Amino acid sequence: MTRYFLKSDTDVLPWLLSHDEQPHVLPVFPEEDRYGLVVAHLLSGKVFAEVIPTPAHVREACGGGLPLGRLYFQIPKKLLYSVCDDLEPEDFGGSAT
């Protein structure tokens, strides 16, 4: 499976929080099709964020077991396309929203 990391010239956490002020501590997929799920975690003092397009991608992005130490954001897909080079509507199962 392809992985989709957010690319940003600035710190990605403020950007995520500006679009979802109440992230979840467990992966909760958005009910509205216009949103995508993003997982963020701290590694070596830097926040990394990755789009999880489908439930099948959770294990690859978060590993096995209970994915602790991460925050899960629900971000509009149209914004995710601009910060993830290879992300396409088809990656979410064909939804173009």
LINUR-V833957 format. One record per backbone hydrogen bond with DSSP energy under -0.5 kcal/mol. CO is the residue of the C=O (numbers start at 1). NH is the residue of the N-H. If there is no record, write none. Layout:
co={CO CO}
nh={NH NH}
//
This chain:
co={3 4 11 12 13 14 15 16 16 24 26 27 32 34 36 37 38 39 40 41 43 46 48 49 50 51 51 52 54 55 57 58 59 65 66 69 71 71 72 73 73 75 76 76 77 78 79 79 80 80 83 84 88 89 89 89 90 97}
nh={5 51 15 16 17 18 19 19 20 72 28 29 35 77 75 52 73 50 71 48 46 43 41 6 39 4 53 37 57 58 61 62 63 67 68 42 40 73 24 38 75 36 79 80 81 82 82 83 83 84 7 87 91 92 94 95 93 78}
//
